[in-house]
Amino acid sequence: MNRYSEERKEAILRRMMAPENKLISELARENGISKQTLYNWQKKLHAKGMPVPGNGKNAEDWSSKDKFAVVLETASLNQAQLAEYCRSKGLFIEQIAAWSEACQQANAHTVERTREQREQSKNDRKRIKELEKELLRKERALAEAAAIIILRKKAQAIWGESGDD
């Protein structure tokens, strides 16, 4: 059987959400409830898609998941309903609009990043090819210089020192 009445539980959860957004540790201390119980309640609400930060942060510092949940929650609301929702949560309509825009633009940034990564990869391959070509040229020059030195030493060993160098 549940030890906490639904009314008490809802009242505590409301304090965990915006606008109060109380820390779970504070709520646990004030209400004599274990932190684990509050974390479990928070987890269940998160699973339902409810934004329940419970971390004492202001709305701009919420996680992306919580902001996205607010955007989903408010997507079908008209202006009056949205204004009421914002008042009840301690949010601003402009915040939700900005979060919505960020959600809508999320994939556009991915496409641009992918394009930039492909371009960078192409440039990297070109640079690697140039460096490999230069390395091969230098290896050949080094091998030629080593062969000349060896031949010079052999010639000196066979004919002796010559003063014509």
C-alpha positions in Angstrom: 0.0 0.0 0.0 1.2 3.5 -0.8 2.3 5.4 2.4 1.7 8.8 0.8 -1.7 10.2 -0.1 -2.0 11.2 -3.7 -2.7 14.9 -2.7 0.5 15.0 -0.6 2.5 13.3 -3.4 1.2 15.8 -6.0 1.9 18.7 -3.8 5.5 17.6 -3.3 6.0 16.9 -7.0 4.6 20.4 -7.9 7.3 21.9 -5.7 9.9 19.7 -7.6 8.7 21.2 -10.9 8.9 24.8 -12.2 8.5 27.5 -11.0 9.7 26.4 -7.6 12.1 23.7 -8.9 13.2 22.7 -5.4 16.2 20.4 -4.9 15.3 16.8 -4.2 17.5 16.9 -1.1 15.6 20.0 0.2 12.2 18.3 -0.4 13.3 15.1 1.3 14.5 17.1 4.4 11.4 19.3 4.5 8.9 16.4 4.1 10.6 13.6 5.8 10.7 11.5 2.7 13.7 9.6 1.5 15.6 11.0 -1.5 15.3 7.6 -3.2 11.5 7.8 -3.1 11.6 11.3 -4.6 14.0 10.1 -7.3 11.7 7.2 -8.1 8.7 9.6 -8.4 10.8 11.9 -10.6 11.8 8.9 -12.8 8.2 7.8 -13.2 7.2 11.3 -14.3 10.2 11.5 -16.7 9.1 8.2 -18.2 5.7 9.8 -18.9 7.4 12.7 -20.6 6.9 15.2 -17.9 9.6 17.8 -17.3 10.5 17.4 -13.6 14.0 18.8 -13.1 14.1 18.8 -9.3 17.6 20.2 -9.5 17.2 23.8 -8.3 18.3 25.1 -11.7 16.4 27.8 -13.6 14.7 26.8 -16.8 17.6 27.8 -19.1 19.8 25.3 -17.3 17.4 22.4 -17.7 18.5 19.3 -19.6 17.7 19.0 -23.3 15.3 16.2 -22.4 13.3 18.4 -20.1 13.2 21.3 -22.6 12.1 18.9 -25.3 9.3 17.5 -23.0 8.0 21.1 -22.5 8.1 21.7 -26.3 6.1 18.5 -26.8 3.7 19.3 -24.0 3.0 22.8 -25.4 3.0 22.0 -29.1 -0.8 21.7 -29.4 -1.7 24.6 -27.1 -3.2 27.8 -28.3 -1.8 31.2 -27.2 -4.1 31.5 -24.1 -3.4 27.9 -23.0 0.3 28.4 -23.6 0.3 31.6 -21.5 -1.5 29.8 -18.7 1.0 26.9 -18.9 3.9 29.3 -18.7 2.4 31.0 -15.7 1.9 27.7 -13.9 5.5 26.5 -14.7 7.3 29.8 -14.2 8.4 29.9 -17.8 8.2 32.5 -20.5 6.6 32.0 -23.9 9.8 33.2 -25.5 11.8 30.5 -23.8 9.5 27.8 -25.2 9.6 29.4 -28.6 13.4 29.3 -28.5 13.5 25.7 -27.4 11.0 24.8 -30.1 13.2 26.5 -32.7 16.2 24.7 -31.4 14.4 21.3 -31.7 13.3 22.1 -35.2 16.8 23.1 -36.3 18.6 20.2 -34.6 18.7 18.0 -37.7 19.7 20.9 -39.9 22.9 21.3 -37.9 23.6 17.6 -38.3 23.3 17.8 -42.1 25.7 20.8 -42.2 28.1 19.0 -39.8 28.0 15.9 -42.0 28.7 18.0 -45.1 31.6 19.8 -43.3 33.0 16.4 -42.1 32.9 15.0 -45.7 34.7 18.1 -47.0 37.3 17.9 -44.2 37.7 14.2 -44.9 38.3 14.9 -48.6 40.9 17.6 -47.7 42.6 15.2 -45.3 42.8 12.4 -47.9 44.3 14.9 -50.4 46.8 16.1 -47.8 47.8 12.5 -46.9 48.3 11.7 -50.6 50.6 14.8 -51.0 52.6 13.8 -47.9 53.0 10.2 -49.0 54.2 11.4 -52.4 56.7 13.8 -50.7 57.9 11.0 -48.4 58.4 8.6 -51.3 60.5 11.3 -53.1 62.6 11.8 -50.0 63.1 8.1 -49.5 64.3 7.7 -53.1 66.7 10.7 -52.7 68.0 9.2 -49.4 68.5 5.8 -51.1 70.3 7.5 -54.0 72.6 9.4 -51.6 73.3 6.2 -49.6 74.2 4.4 -52.9 76.6 7.2 -54.0 78.3 7.1 -50.6 78.7 3.3 -50.7 80.0 3.4 -54.3 82.5 6.2 -53.4 83.8 4.1 -50.5 84.1 1.0 -52.7 85.9 3.0 -55.4 88.3 4.4 -52.7 88.9 0.9 -51.4 89.7 -0.4 -54.9 91.8 2.5 -56.3 92.8 4.3 -53.2 92.6 7.9 -52.2 92.5 10.3 -55.1 93.2 14.0 -54.9 90.7 14.9 -57.6 87.7 15.3 -55.3 
